[in-house]
């Protein structure tokens, strides 16, 4: 009868017929209680360090994600604030145009009077001042400007001419050595362009409309 095959190791001895003659018996290692406790403590500490390391890594990743979300939120908020500023600017410009238009319609000669008064010194030696204005106000403008000229000490002749190309309240003053002109529409566009350019230059990084101290007291 054939003997069942048995596992053997390199420390197994065989006889001449190939049978196992002798085999060393490995002793199962025995550990003292304090050594077992020490191994258990070390394993626990190693596991705790590994858990803390993973927790710190997860915390760092979470903080990075929060910072990224905060930056995105602040950027979006700055964009919304800029859009609000732009809308407020357009509303203010529209209101200014409406108020200015109503004022010029009611007092169309006022800009020409103010211009003549401010140019008094420059034109005081001029013999003649030629004024071009819209037909709707040209007829009354000469008398008004003459009163202003007398008040300012201008003794020259004032000649007022109709100019259909000029809008109401618009004018051109020509005294030979120089000229001054006013176009309400062009003046409004220049103001609007300057305001929009300043707003665009600030972009989303403009200073807050209300400071932190004002907000606290508000």
mmCIF file of the C-alpha atoms, coordinates in Angstrom:
data_MODEL
# 
_entry.id   MODEL 
# 
loop_
_atom_site.group_PDB 
_atom_site.id 
_atom_site.type_symbol 
_atom_site.label_atom_id 
_atom_site.label_alt_id 
_atom_site.label_comp_id 
_atom_site.label_asym_id 
_atom_site.label_entity_id 
_atom_site.label_seq_id 
_atom_site.pdbx_PDB_ins_code 
_atom_site.Cartn_x 
_atom_site.Cartn_y 
_atom_site.Cartn_z 
_atom_site.occupancy 
_atom_site.B_iso_or_equiv 
_atom_site.pdbx_formal_charge 
_atom_site.auth_seq_id 
_atom_site.auth_comp_id 
_atom_site.auth_asym_id 
_atom_site.auth_atom_id 
_atom_site.pdbx_PDB_model_num 
ATOM 1   C CA . UNK A 1 1   ? 0.000   0.000   0.000   1.00 0.00 ? 1   UNK A CA 1 
ATOM 2   C CA . UNK A 1 2   ? 1.366   3.342   -0.978  1.00 0.00 ? 2   UNK A CA 1 
ATOM 3   C CA . UNK A 1 3   ? 1.934   5.762   1.897   1.00 0.00 ? 3   UNK A CA 1 
ATOM 4   C CA . UNK A 1 4   ? 0.157   9.106   1.587   1.00 0.00 ? 4   UNK A CA 1 
ATOM 5   C CA . UNK A 1 5   ? 2.360   11.991  0.518   1.00 0.00 ? 5   UNK A CA 1 
ATOM 6   C CA . UNK A 1 6   ? 3.445   14.234  3.335   1.00 0.00 ? 6   UNK A CA 1 
ATOM 7   C CA . UNK A 1 7   ? 4.697   17.804  3.199   1.00 0.00 ? 7   UNK A CA 1 
ATOM 8   C CA . UNK A 1 8   ? 8.273   18.202  4.134   1.00 0.00 ? 8   UNK A CA 1 
ATOM 9   C CA . UNK A 1 9   ? 10.750  21.008  4.547   1.00 0.00 ? 9   UNK A CA 1 
ATOM 10  C CA . UNK A 1 10  ? 14.404  21.356  3.871   1.00 0.00 ? 10  UNK A CA 1 
ATOM 11  C CA . UNK A 1 11  ? 15.179  20.242  7.430   1.00 0.00 ? 11  UNK A CA 1 
ATOM 12  C CA . UNK A 1 12  ? 13.579  16.777  6.744   1.00 0.00 ? 12  UNK A CA 1 
ATOM 13  C CA . UNK A 1 13  ? 15.968  13.760  6.488   1.00 0.00 ? 13  UNK A CA 1 
ATOM 14  C CA . UNK A 1 14  ? 15.288  10.759  4.208   1.00 0.00 ? 14  UNK A CA 1 
ATOM 15  C CA . UNK A 1 15  ? 16.653  7.213   4.397   1.00 0.00 ? 15  UNK A CA 1 
ATOM 16  C CA . UNK A 1 16  ? 17.999  5.215   1.479   1.00 0.00 ? 16  UNK A CA 1 
ATOM 17  C CA . UNK A 1 17  ? 14.575  4.076   0.368   1.00 0.00 ? 17  UNK A CA 1 
ATOM 18  C CA . UNK A 1 18  ? 13.276  7.623   0.184   1.00 0.00 ? 18  UNK A CA 1 
ATOM 19  C CA . UNK A 1 19  ? 11.288  7.421   3.365   1.00 0.00 ? 19  UNK A CA 1 
ATOM 20  C CA . UNK A 1 20  ? 11.340  10.168  5.948   1.00 0.00 ? 20  UNK A CA 1 
ATOM 21  C CA . UNK A 1 21  ? 13.919  9.240   8.491   1.00 0.00 ? 21  UNK A CA 1 
ATOM 22  C CA . UNK A 1 22  ? 13.657  12.294  10.721  1.00 0.00 ? 22  UNK A CA 1 
ATOM 23  C CA . UNK A 1 23  ? 12.045  15.727  10.641  1.00 0.00 ? 23  UNK A CA 1 
ATOM 24  C CA . UNK A 1 24  ? 12.659  18.612  12.947  1.00 0.00 ? 24  UNK A CA 1 
ATOM 25  C CA . UNK A 1 25  ? 9.679   19.894  14.807  1.00 0.00 ? 25  UNK A CA 1 
ATOM 26  C CA . UNK A 1 26  ? 9.317   23.654  14.763  1.00 0.00 ? 26  UNK A CA 1 
ATOM 27  C CA . UNK A 1 27  ? 8.481   25.070  18.074  1.00 0.00 ? 27  UNK A CA 1 
ATOM 28  C CA . UNK A 1 28  ? 5.633   27.546  18.195  1.00 0.00 ? 28  UNK A CA 1 
ATOM 29  C CA . UNK A 1 29  ? 7.052   30.844  19.489  1.00 0.00 ? 29  UNK A CA 1 
ATOM 30  C CA . UNK A 1 30  ? 5.731   31.863  22.876  1.00 0.00 ? 30  UNK A CA 1 
ATOM 31  C CA . UNK A 1 31  ? 5.474   35.528  23.978  1.00 0.00 ? 31  UNK A CA 1 
ATOM 32  C CA . UNK A 1 32  ? 5.371   36.828  27.483  1.00 0.00 ? 32  UNK A CA 1 
ATOM 33  C CA . UNK A 1 33  ? 2.337   38.845  28.562  1.00 0.00 ? 33  UNK A CA 1 
ATOM 34  C CA . UNK A 1 34  ? 4.285   42.113  28.819  1.00 0.00 ? 34  UNK A CA 1 
ATOM 35  C CA . UNK A 1 35  ? 5.752   41.560  25.346  1.00 0.00 ? 35  UNK A CA 1 
ATOM 36  C CA . UNK A 1 36  ? 2.275   40.915  23.925  1.00 0.00 ? 36  UNK A CA 1 
ATOM 37  C CA . UNK A 1 37  ? 1.068   44.126  25.602  1.00 0.00 ? 37  UNK A CA 1 
ATOM 38  C CA . UNK A 1 38  ? 4.013   46.053  24.167  1.00 0.00 ? 38  UNK A CA 1 
ATOM 39  C CA . UNK A 1 39  ? 3.324   44.744  20.635  1.00 0.00 ? 39  UNK A CA 1 
ATOM 40  C CA . UNK A 1 40  ? -0.383  45.565  21.042  1.00 0.00 ? 40  UNK A CA 1 
ATOM 41  C CA . UNK A 1 41  ? 0.424   49.084  22.236  1.00 0.00 ? 41  UNK A CA 1 
ATOM 42  C CA . UNK A 1 42  ? 2.818   49.714  19.347  1.00 0.00 ? 42  UNK A CA 1 
ATOM 43  C CA . UNK A 1 43  ? 0.292   48.404  16.817  1.00 0.00 ? 43  UNK A CA 1 
ATOM 44  C CA . UNK A 1 44  ? -2.443  50.614  18.322  1.00 0.00 ? 44  UNK A CA 1 
ATOM 45  C CA . UNK A 1 45  ? -0.188  53.679  18.252  1.00 0.00 ? 45  UNK A CA 1 
ATOM 46  C CA . UNK A 1 46  ? 0.793   52.989  14.644  1.00 0.00 ? 46  UNK A CA 1 
ATOM 47  C CA . UNK A 1 47  ? -2.859  52.625  13.671  1.00 0.00 ? 47  UNK A CA 1 
ATOM 48  C CA . UNK A 1 48  ? -3.743  55.825  15.505  1.00 0.00 ? 48  UNK A CA 1 
ATOM 49  C CA . UNK A 1 49  ? -0.953  57.723  13.721  1.00 0.00 ? 49  UNK A CA 1 
ATOM 50  C CA . UNK A 1 50  ? -2.182  56.381  10.392  1.00 0.00 ? 50  UNK A CA 1 
ATOM 51  C CA . UNK A 1 51  ? -5.774  57.435  11.202  1.00 0.00 ? 51  UNK A CA 1 
ATOM 52  C CA . UNK A 1 52  ? -4.641  60.925  12.269  1.00 0.00 ? 52  UNK A CA 1 
ATOM 53  C CA . UNK A 1 53  ? -2.573  61.291  9.114   1.00 0.00 ? 53  UNK A CA 1 
ATOM 54  C CA . UNK A 1 54  ? -5.587  60.400  6.965   1.00 0.00 ? 54  UNK A CA 1 
ATOM 55  C CA . UNK A 1 55  ? -7.757  62.793  8.965   1.00 0.00 ? 55  UNK A CA 1 
ATOM 56  C CA . UNK A 1 56  ? -5.241  65.637  8.523   1.00 0.00 ? 56  UNK A CA 1 
ATOM 57  C CA . UNK A 1 57  ? -5.060  64.952  4.808   1.00 0.00 ? 57  UNK A CA 1 
ATOM 58  C CA . UNK A 1 58  ? -8.855  64.983  4.541   1.00 0.00 ? 58  UNK A CA 1 
ATOM 59  C CA . UNK A 1 59  ? -8.942  68.215  6.562   1.00 0.00 ? 59  UNK A CA 1 
ATOM 60  C CA . UNK A 1 60  ? -6.378  69.866  4.255   1.00 0.00 ? 60  UNK A CA 1 
ATOM 61  C CA . UNK A 1 61  ? -8.357  68.805  1.202   1.00 0.00 ? 61  UNK A CA 1 
ATOM 62  C CA . UNK A 1 62  ? -11.565 70.168  2.732   1.00 0.00 ? 62  UNK A CA 1 
ATOM 63  C CA . UNK A 1 63  ? -9.912  73.511  3.560   1.00 0.00 ? 63  UNK A CA 1 
ATOM 64  C CA . UNK A 1 64  ? -8.586  73.749  0.005   1.00 0.00 ? 64  UNK A CA 1 
ATOM 65  C CA . UNK A 1 65  ? -12.057 73.088  -1.375  1.00 0.00 ? 65  UNK A CA 1 
ATOM 66  C CA . UNK A 1 66  ? -13.573 75.705  0.969   1.00 0.00 ? 66  UNK A CA 1 
ATOM 67  C CA . UNK A 1 67  ? -10.971 78.293  -0.051  1.00 0.00 ? 67  UNK A CA 1 
ATOM 68  C CA . UNK A 1 68  ? -11.618 77.598  -3.720  1.00 0.00 ? 68  UNK A CA 1 
ATOM 69  C CA . UNK A 1 69  ? -15.374 77.930  -3.222  1.00 0.00 ? 69  UNK A CA 1 
ATOM 70  C CA . UNK A 1 70  ? -14.891 81.158  -1.265  1.00 0.00 ? 70  UNK A CA 1 
ATOM 71  C CA . UNK A 1 71  ? -12.741 82.652  -4.024  1.00 0.00 ? 71  UNK A CA 1 
ATOM 72  C CA . UNK A 1 72  ? -15.343 81.705  -6.612  1.00 0.00 ? 72  UNK A CA 1 
ATOM 73  C CA . UNK A 1 73  ? -18.098 83.186  -4.438  1.00 0.00 ? 73  UNK A CA 1 
ATOM 74  C CA . UNK A 1 74  ? -16.211 86.442  -3.887  1.00 0.00 ? 74  UNK A CA 1 
ATOM 75  C CA . UNK A 1 75  ? -15.477 86.718  -7.595  1.00 0.00 ? 75  UNK A CA 1 
ATOM 76  C CA . UNK A 1 76  ? -19.151 86.220  -8.418  1.00 0.00 ? 76  UNK A CA 1 
ATOM 77  C CA . UNK A 1 77  ? -20.135 88.744  -5.733  1.00 0.00 ? 77  UNK A CA 1 
ATOM 78  C CA . UNK A 1 78  ? -17.687 91.300  -7.152  1.00 0.00 ? 78  UNK A CA 1 
ATOM 79  C CA . UNK A 1 79  ? -19.204 90.764  -10.591 1.00 0.00 ? 79  UNK A CA 1 
ATOM 80  C CA . UNK A 1 80  ? -22.716 91.307  -9.224  1.00 0.00 ? 80  UNK A CA 1 
ATOM 81  C CA . UNK A 1 81  ? -21.576 94.468  -7.410  1.00 0.00 ? 81  UNK A CA 1 
ATOM 82  C CA . UNK A 1 82  ? -19.981 95.778  -10.610 1.00 0.00 ? 82  UNK A CA 1 
ATOM 83  C CA . UNK A 1 83  ? -23.165 95.123  -12.561 1.00 0.00 ? 83  UNK A CA 1 
ATOM 84  C CA . UNK A 1 84  ? -25.118 96.941  -9.864  1.00 0.00 ? 84  UNK A CA 1 
ATOM 85  C CA . UNK A 1 85  ? -22.746 99.921  -10.096 1.00 0.00 ? 85  UNK A CA 1 
ATOM 86  C CA . UNK A 1 86  ? -23.090 99.979  -13.865 1.00 0.00 ? 86  UNK A CA 1 
ATOM 87  C CA . UNK A 1 87  ? -26.885 99.894  -13.599 1.00 0.00 ? 87  UNK A CA 1 
ATOM 88  C CA . UNK A 1 88  ? -26.813 102.718 -11.041 1.00 0.00 ? 88  UNK A CA 1 
ATOM 89  C CA . UNK A 1 89  ? -24.550 104.777 -13.310 1.00 0.00 ? 89  UNK A CA 1 
ATOM 90  C CA . UNK A 1 90  ? -26.882 104.324 -16.272 1.00 0.00 ? 90  UNK A CA 1 
ATOM 91  C CA . UNK A 1 91  ? -29.859 105.282 -14.108 1.00 0.00 ? 91  UNK A CA 1 
ATOM 92  C CA . UNK A 1 92  ? -28.027 108.367 -12.850 1.00 0.00 ? 92  UNK A CA 1 
ATOM 93  C CA . UNK A 1 93  ? -27.066 109.373 -16.399 1.00 0.00 ? 93  UNK A CA 1 
ATOM 94  C CA . UNK A 1 94  ? -30.630 108.925 -17.608 1.00 0.00 ? 94  UNK A CA 1 
ATOM 95  C CA . UNK A 1 95  ? -31.901 111.029 -14.708 1.00 0.00 ? 95  UNK A CA 1 
ATOM 96  C CA . UNK A 1 96  ? -29.281 113.706 -15.365 1.00 0.00 ? 96  UNK A CA 1 
ATOM 97  C CA . UNK A 1 97  ? -30.217 113.852 -19.046 1.00 0.00 ? 97  UNK A CA 1 
ATOM 98  C CA . UNK A 1 98  ? -33.881 114.229 -18.168 1.00 0.00 ? 98  UNK A CA 1 
ATOM 99  C CA . UNK A 1 99  ? -33.210 116.979 -15.605 1.00 0.00 ? 99  UNK A CA 1 
ATOM 100 C CA . UNK A 1 100 ? -30.748 118.801 -17.862 1.00 0.00 ? 100 UNK A CA 1 
ATOM 101 C CA . UNK A 1 101 ? -33.118 118.552 -20.826 1.00 0.00 ? 101 UNK A CA 1 
ATOM 102 C CA . UNK A 1 102 ? -35.990 120.001 -18.806 1.00 0.00 ? 102 UNK A CA 1 
ATOM 103 C CA . UNK A 1 103 ? -33.777 122.801 -17.473 1.00 0.00 ? 103 UNK A CA 1 
ATOM 104 C CA . UNK A 1 104 ? -32.434 123.734 -20.917 1.00 0.00 ? 104 UNK A CA 1 
ATOM 105 C CA . UNK A 1 105 ? -35.911 123.651 -22.379 1.00 0.00 ? 105 UNK A CA 1 
ATOM 106 C CA . UNK A 1 106 ? -37.119 126.085 -19.748 1.00 0.00 ? 106 UNK A CA 1 
ATOM 107 C CA . UNK A 1 107 ? -34.003 128.271 -19.736 1.00 0.00 ? 107 UNK A CA 1 
ATOM 108 C CA . UNK A 1 108 ? -32.469 127.851 -23.210 1.00 0.00 ? 108 UNK A CA 1 
ATOM 109 C CA . UNK A 1 109 ? -30.549 131.135 -23.088 1.00 0.00 ? 109 UNK A CA 1 
ATOM 110 C CA . UNK A 1 110 ? -28.808 130.441 -19.764 1.00 0.00 ? 110 UNK A CA 1 
ATOM 111 C CA . UNK A 1 111 ? -25.768 128.587 -21.216 1.00 0.00 ? 111 UNK A CA 1 
ATOM 112 C CA . UNK A 1 112 ? -25.023 131.438 -23.688 1.00 0.00 ? 112 UNK A CA 1 
ATOM 113 C CA . UNK A 1 113 ? -25.350 134.020 -20.902 1.00 0.00 ? 113 UNK A CA 1 
ATOM 114 C CA . UNK A 1 114 ? -22.991 132.051 -18.649 1.00 0.00 ? 114 UNK A CA 1 
ATOM 115 C CA . UNK A 1 115 ? -20.478 131.632 -21.483 1.00 0.00 ? 115 UNK A CA 1 
ATOM 116 C CA . UNK A 1 116 ? -20.496 135.342 -22.286 1.00 0.00 ? 116 UNK A CA 1 
ATOM 117 C CA . UNK A 1 117 ? -20.004 136.270 -18.635 1.00 0.00 ? 117 UNK A CA 1 
ATOM 118 C CA . UNK A 1 118 ? -17.043 133.874 -18.288 1.00 0.00 ? 118 UNK A CA 1 
ATOM 119 C CA . UNK A 1 119 ? -15.450 135.224 -21.494 1.00 0.00 ? 119 UNK A CA 1 
ATOM 120 C CA . UNK A 1 120 ? -15.837 138.910 -20.554 1.00 0.00 ? 120 UNK A CA 1 
ATOM 121 C CA . UNK A 1 121 ? -12.127 139.565 -20.076 1.00 0.00 ? 121 UNK A CA 1 
ATOM 122 C CA . UNK A 1 122 ? -11.160 137.704 -23.234 1.00 0.00 ? 122 UNK A CA 1 
ATOM 123 C CA . UNK A 1 123 ? -13.540 139.591 -25.519 1.00 0.00 ? 123 UNK A CA 1 
ATOM 124 C CA . UNK A 1 124 ? -13.497 143.022 -23.848 1.00 0.00 ? 124 UNK A CA 1 
ATOM 125 C CA . UNK A 1 125 ? -11.414 144.563 -26.642 1.00 0.00 ? 125 UNK A CA 1 
ATOM 126 C CA . UNK A 1 126 ? -13.409 142.955 -29.453 1.00 0.00 ? 126 UNK A CA 1 
ATOM 127 C CA . UNK A 1 127 ? -15.466 145.227 -31.671 1.00 0.00 ? 127 UNK A CA 1 
ATOM 128 C CA . UNK A 1 128 ? -18.022 142.610 -32.664 1.00 0.00 ? 128 UNK A CA 1 
ATOM 129 C CA . UNK A 1 129 ? -19.284 139.324 -31.257 1.00 0.00 ? 129 UNK A CA 1 
ATOM 130 C CA . UNK A 1 130 ? -21.111 137.017 -33.655 1.00 0.00 ? 130 UNK A CA 1 
ATOM 131 C CA . UNK A 1 131 ? -23.510 134.600 -32.018 1.00 0.00 ? 131 UNK A CA 1 
ATOM 132 C CA . UNK A 1 132 ? -25.135 131.684 -33.820 1.00 0.00 ? 132 UNK A CA 1 
ATOM 133 C CA . UNK A 1 133 ? -28.081 129.976 -32.140 1.00 0.00 ? 133 UNK A CA 1 
ATOM 134 C CA . UNK A 1 134 ? -31.114 127.797 -32.814 1.00 0.00 ? 134 UNK A CA 1 
ATOM 135 C CA . UNK A 1 135 ? -33.928 129.708 -34.553 1.00 0.00 ? 135 UNK A CA 1 
ATOM 136 C CA . UNK A 1 136 ? -36.293 129.055 -31.635 1.00 0.00 ? 136 UNK A CA 1 
ATOM 137 C CA . UNK A 1 137 ? -34.266 131.252 -29.296 1.00 0.00 ? 137 UNK A CA 1 
ATOM 138 C CA . UNK A 1 138 ? -32.214 133.471 -31.604 1.00 0.00 ? 138 UNK A CA 1 
ATOM 139 C CA . UNK A 1 139 ? -34.852 136.225 -31.673 1.00 0.00 ? 139 UNK A CA 1 
ATOM 140 C CA . UNK A 1 140 ? -34.774 136.714 -27.885 1.00 0.00 ? 140 UNK A CA 1 
ATOM 141 C CA . UNK A 1 141 ? -31.097 135.982 -27.391 1.00 0.00 ? 141 UNK A CA 1 
ATOM 142 C CA . UNK A 1 142 ? -29.696 139.297 -28.637 1.00 0.00 ? 142 UNK A CA 1 
ATOM 143 C CA . UNK A 1 143 ? -31.461 141.380 -25.976 1.00 0.00 ? 143 UNK A CA 1 
ATOM 144 C CA . UNK A 1 144 ? -30.501 138.967 -23.198 1.00 0.00 ? 144 UNK A CA 1 
ATOM 145 C CA . UNK A 1 145 ? -26.852 138.871 -24.283 1.00 0.00 ? 145 UNK A CA 1 
ATOM 146 C CA . UNK A 1 146 ? -26.769 142.622 -24.613 1.00 0.00 ? 146 UNK A CA 1 
ATOM 147 C CA . UNK A 1 147 ? -27.831 142.981 -20.994 1.00 0.00 ? 147 UNK A CA 1 
ATOM 148 C CA . UNK A 1 148 ? -25.180 140.459 -19.934 1.00 0.00 ? 148 UNK A CA 1 
ATOM 149 C CA . UNK A 1 149 ? -22.529 142.265 -22.028 1.00 0.00 ? 149 UNK A CA 1 
ATOM 150 C CA . UNK A 1 150 ? -23.381 145.600 -20.450 1.00 0.00 ? 150 UNK A CA 1 
ATOM 151 C CA . UNK A 1 151 ? -23.116 144.082 -16.981 1.00 0.00 ? 151 UNK A CA 1 
ATOM 152 C CA . UNK A 1 152 ? -19.735 142.551 -17.878 1.00 0.00 ? 152 UNK A CA 1 
ATOM 153 C CA . UNK A 1 153 ? -18.427 145.784 -19.467 1.00 0.00 ? 153 UNK A CA 1 
ATOM 154 C CA . UNK A 1 154 ? -18.416 144.569 -23.062 1.00 0.00 ? 154 UNK A CA 1 
ATOM 155 C CA . UNK A 1 155 ? -19.087 147.542 -25.327 1.00 0.00 ? 155 UNK A CA 1 
ATOM 156 C CA . UNK A 1 156 ? -18.834 145.824 -28.690 1.00 0.00 ? 156 UNK A CA 1 
ATOM 157 C CA . UNK A 1 157 ? -21.601 144.955 -31.108 1.00 0.00 ? 157 UNK A CA 1 
ATOM 158 C CA . UNK A 1 158 ? -23.478 141.670 -30.710 1.00 0.00 ? 158 UNK A CA 1 
ATOM 159 C CA . UNK A 1 159 ? -24.790 140.043 -33.880 1.00 0.00 ? 159 UNK A CA 1 
ATOM 160 C CA . UNK A 1 160 ? -27.097 137.044 -33.467 1.00 0.00 ? 160 UNK A CA 1 
ATOM 161 C CA . UNK A 1 161 ? -27.694 134.684 -36.407 1.00 0.00 ? 161 UNK A CA 1 
ATOM 162 C CA . UNK A 1 162 ? -30.040 131.743 -36.845 1.00 0.00 ? 162 UNK A CA 1 
ATOM 163 C CA . UNK A 1 163 ? -28.429 128.330 -37.257 1.00 0.00 ? 163 UNK A CA 1 
ATOM 164 C CA . UNK A 1 164 ? -30.923 125.484 -37.836 1.00 0.00 ? 164 UNK A CA 1 
ATOM 165 C CA . UNK A 1 165 ? -28.138 122.942 -37.275 1.00 0.00 ? 165 UNK A CA 1 
ATOM 166 C CA . UNK A 1 166 ? -27.929 123.899 -33.601 1.00 0.00 ? 166 UNK A CA 1 
ATOM 167 C CA . UNK A 1 167 ? -30.147 122.333 -30.948 1.00 0.00 ? 167 UNK A CA 1 
ATOM 168 C CA . UNK A 1 168 ? -32.143 124.392 -28.488 1.00 0.00 ? 168 UNK A CA 1 
ATOM 169 C CA . UNK A 1 169 ? -29.775 125.956 -25.926 1.00 0.00 ? 169 UNK A CA 1 
ATOM 170 C CA . UNK A 1 170 ? -26.837 125.295 -28.255 1.00 0.00 ? 170 UNK A CA 1 
ATOM 171 C CA . UNK A 1 171 ? -24.749 128.231 -29.487 1.00 0.00 ? 171 UNK A CA 1 
ATOM 172 C CA . UNK A 1 172 ? -21.510 129.367 -31.094 1.00 0.00 ? 172 UNK A CA 1 
ATOM 173 C CA . UNK A 1 173 ? -19.731 132.566 -29.975 1.00 0.00 ? 173 UNK A CA 1 
ATOM 174 C CA . UNK A 1 174 ? -17.204 133.948 -32.466 1.00 0.00 ? 174 UNK A CA 1 
ATOM 175 C CA . UNK A 1 175 ? -15.128 137.064 -31.718 1.00 0.00 ? 175 UNK A CA 1 
ATOM 176 C CA . UNK A 1 176 ? -12.556 136.777 -34.471 1.00 0.00 ? 176 UNK A CA 1 
ATOM 177 C CA . UNK A 1 177 ? -9.603  135.814 -32.281 1.00 0.00 ? 177 UNK A CA 1 
ATOM 178 C CA . UNK A 1 178 ? -11.414 132.834 -30.850 1.00 0.00 ? 178 UNK A CA 1 
ATOM 179 C CA . UNK A 1 179 ? -14.687 131.006 -30.465 1.00 0.00 ? 179 UNK A CA 1 
ATOM 180 C CA . UNK A 1 180 ? -16.704 129.060 -27.945 1.00 0.00 ? 180 UNK A CA 1 
ATOM 181 C CA . UNK A 1 181 ? -19.519 126.640 -28.604 1.00 0.00 ? 181 UNK A CA 1 
ATOM 182 C CA . UNK A 1 182 ? -21.970 124.465 -26.757 1.00 0.00 ? 182 UNK A CA 1 
ATOM 183 C CA . UNK A 1 183 ? -23.887 121.426 -27.982 1.00 0.00 ? 183 UNK A CA 1 
ATOM 184 C CA . UNK A 1 184 ? -26.129 119.947 -25.260 1.00 0.00 ? 184 UNK A CA 1 
ATOM 185 C CA . UNK A 1 185 ? -26.218 116.495 -26.837 1.00 0.00 ? 185 UNK A CA 1 
ATOM 186 C CA . UNK A 1 186 ? -22.443 116.300 -27.355 1.00 0.00 ? 186 UNK A CA 1 
ATOM 187 C CA . UNK A 1 187 ? -21.810 117.601 -23.836 1.00 0.00 ? 187 UNK A CA 1 
ATOM 188 C CA . UNK A 1 188 ? -24.055 114.896 -22.382 1.00 0.00 ? 188 UNK A CA 1 
ATOM 189 C CA . UNK A 1 189 ? -22.267 112.196 -24.382 1.00 0.00 ? 189 UNK A CA 1 
ATOM 190 C CA . UNK A 1 190 ? -18.869 113.410 -23.158 1.00 0.00 ? 190 UNK A CA 1 
ATOM 191 C CA . UNK A 1 191 ? -20.027 113.242 -19.552 1.00 0.00 ? 191 UNK A CA 1 
ATOM 192 C CA . UNK A 1 192 ? -21.488 109.760 -20.062 1.00 0.00 ? 192 UNK A CA 1 
ATOM 193 C CA . UNK A 1 193 ? -18.308 108.550 -21.771 1.00 0.00 ? 193 UNK A CA 1 
ATOM 194 C CA . UNK A 1 194 ? -16.118 109.880 -18.947 1.00 0.00 ? 194 UNK A CA 1 
ATOM 195 C CA . UNK A 1 195 ? -18.264 108.217 -16.281 1.00 0.00 ? 195 UNK A CA 1 
ATOM 196 C CA . UNK A 1 196 ? -18.414 104.874 -18.119 1.00 0.00 ? 196 UNK A CA 1 
ATOM 197 C CA . UNK A 1 197 ? -14.665 104.939 -18.756 1.00 0.00 ? 197 UNK A CA 1 
ATOM 198 C CA . UNK A 1 198 ? -13.977 105.530 -15.055 1.00 0.00 ? 198 UNK A CA 1 
ATOM 199 C CA . UNK A 1 199 ? -16.348 102.693 -14.125 1.00 0.00 ? 199 UNK A CA 1 
ATOM 200 C CA . UNK A 1 200 ? -14.711 100.316 -16.607 1.00 0.00 ? 200 UNK A CA 1 
ATOM 201 C CA . UNK A 1 201 ? -11.257 101.223 -15.261 1.00 0.00 ? 201 UNK A CA 1 
ATOM 202 C CA . UNK A 1 202 ? -12.346 100.265 -11.747 1.00 0.00 ? 202 UNK A CA 1 
ATOM 203 C CA . UNK A 1 203 ? -13.939 97.032  -12.939 1.00 0.00 ? 203 UNK A CA 1 
ATOM 204 C CA . UNK A 1 204 ? -14.984 94.514  -10.284 1.00 0.00 ? 204 UNK A CA 1 
ATOM 205 C CA . UNK A 1 205 ? -12.208 95.744  -7.960  1.00 0.00 ? 205 UNK A CA 1 
ATOM 206 C CA . UNK A 1 206 ? -13.754 99.099  -7.060  1.00 0.00 ? 206 UNK A CA 1 
ATOM 207 C CA . UNK A 1 207 ? -13.777 100.249 -3.467  1.00 0.00 ? 207 UNK A CA 1 
ATOM 208 C CA . UNK A 1 208 ? -16.982 99.373  -1.590  1.00 0.00 ? 208 UNK A CA 1 
ATOM 209 C CA . UNK A 1 209 ? -19.677 102.034 -1.667  1.00 0.00 ? 209 UNK A CA 1 
ATOM 210 C CA . UNK A 1 210 ? -20.030 101.775 2.138   1.00 0.00 ? 210 UNK A CA 1 
ATOM 211 C CA . UNK A 1 211 ? -16.937 101.325 4.309   1.00 0.00 ? 211 UNK A CA 1 
ATOM 212 C CA . UNK A 1 212 ? -16.817 98.692  7.027   1.00 0.00 ? 212 UNK A CA 1 
ATOM 213 C CA . UNK A 1 213 ? -16.976 101.348 9.778   1.00 0.00 ? 213 UNK A CA 1 
ATOM 214 C CA . UNK A 1 214 ? -20.024 102.974 8.185   1.00 0.00 ? 214 UNK A CA 1 
ATOM 215 C CA . UNK A 1 215 ? -21.695 99.571  7.847   1.00 0.00 ? 215 UNK A CA 1 
ATOM 216 C CA . UNK A 1 216 ? -21.051 98.853  11.558  1.00 0.00 ? 216 UNK A CA 1 
ATOM 217 C CA . UNK A 1 217 ? -22.587 102.166 12.592  1.00 0.00 ? 217 UNK A CA 1 
ATOM 218 C CA . UNK A 1 218 ? -25.461 101.712 10.158  1.00 0.00 ? 218 UNK A CA 1 
# 
